[in-house]
Amino acid sequence: MISIVHWRVRGGRSFQVTLFVGLCNSTMLMMLLDVLFRFFNGGENRALINIITWLYFLVEPVPMLFWLCYLDFYLHKSQKHLQRRFYYIPVFFVILIVLLADPFTHWVYFIDGNNSYRRGPLVPLVVFFNFFVLFITMVTAFIRKRDVGRRVFISLVMFSLLPIAGNLLQFMLHGTVILWPTVAMAVIFLYIFLESQKDRKDYLTGLMNKQQMDDTIQNRLSSLDRKRPFTLVMIDLDDFKSINDTYGHKEGDRALVKAAELVYHSLRSVDKVARFGGDEFLVLLEEDQKEEVEKVISRLYEEIRFFNSREIVPYAINLSCGYKIITRNENKSLYDYIHEADQDMYRNKRRRKESRLPLNR
């Protein structure tokens, strides 16, 4: 299984990286086609001008679609969620049909007697599609603003604003070269943002690191009077030393990555998880009811049971969990809350060892 919680996994790219590479490659292809279009437009080879112009319009929606898919996956970390995004598909197919028919209909463009490109009556439809996709990305970012934080939100919005401005200016100022340079600038901006995010991620699992989680919880505590209470869940990988001693540290790292995936996939998109240190994980759960917290932990244990039943690795992965529900009427420090969750986790770990029930609280 390819991990989606970190940038690279052994044996291939993550799905998130694949989408980003697709965005970069399609943008570079569009810039190449743009250069060829400007160079050959008005030249002597009419057939070549037709082919380049047709490819230009055919490929043009692709980078926008890659950006929409990348943003959706970045925010939800779910391929299943992405597959449910059907609302832009009909518009894309309308554009595709129009472009496939254009050599015969000249709806989008035509080549005049001087072998020069001229706009057709349906060029606004192609422009509308670009605006449509970029508008969806803006709305998606706004919907998830509270979940991703101000810094991430501004970065995502900036990526959409640059192509929107370039698209609008190029449509209004016919003959200018604005759109794809602005898209390239946005891709560079996104890359710089992603590089800066690496410092806030755990190098092995790709989860939030301890510092980022501390900052997130502190911000959550400061807004507790305006938002609902929440829960901290401390999770520990059982018998981690035994895995290292028996199978080596490389396999120990693999066990940590697998444990991170199991925890990550058990949570909702609004919840946060960090590698807290060593073989411990800390979850900020947007839930304040004991029954609901227990459901989340039960869901995690079900994920573990299913993973272990497949015997992908030569050992079983077992996790111990403890939690602390943080309410408004308490006035403790961040470390007090974490300590209480940690103590609850160790109590449950001892209870399970004494009863010899590896996955029961």
Salt bridges, closest charged atoms under 4 A:
ASP34 OD1 - ARG38 NE 3.45
ASP72 OD1 - HIS76 ND1 3.82
ASP72 OD1 - HIS81 ND1 3.26
ASP72 OD2 - ARG85 NE 2.36
ASP112 OD2 - ARG118 NH2 3.15
ASP147 OD2 - ARG144 NE 2.77
GLU195 OE2 - LYS198 NZ 2.97
ASP202 OD1 - ARG275 NH1 3.33
ASP214 OD2 - LYS210 NZ 3.05
ASP236 OD2 - LYS349 NZ 2.63
ASP238 OD1 - LYS349 NZ 2.31
ASP238 OD2 - ARG352 NH2 2.54
ASP245 OD2 - LYS241 NZ 2.78
GLU251 OE2 - ARG254 NH1 3.42
GLU261 OE1 - LYS258 NZ 3.50
ASP271 OD2 - ARG268 NE 3.06
GLU286 OE1 - ARG220 NH2 2.77
GLU287 OE2 - ARG228 NH2 3.07
GLU287 OE1 - ARG268 NH1 3.79
ASP288 OD1 - ARG228 NH2 2.85
GLU292 OE2 - LYS295 NZ 3.39
GLU294 OE1 - ARG361 NE 3.41
GLU302 OE2 - ARG305 NH1 2.98
GLU330 OE2 - LYS324 NZ 2.89
GLU330 OE2 - LYS332 NZ 3.49
GLU340 OE1 - LYS324 NZ 3.18
GLU340 OE2 - LYS332 NZ 2.55
ASP344 OD1 - ARG347 NH2 3.50
ASP344 OD2 - ARG361 NH2 3.96
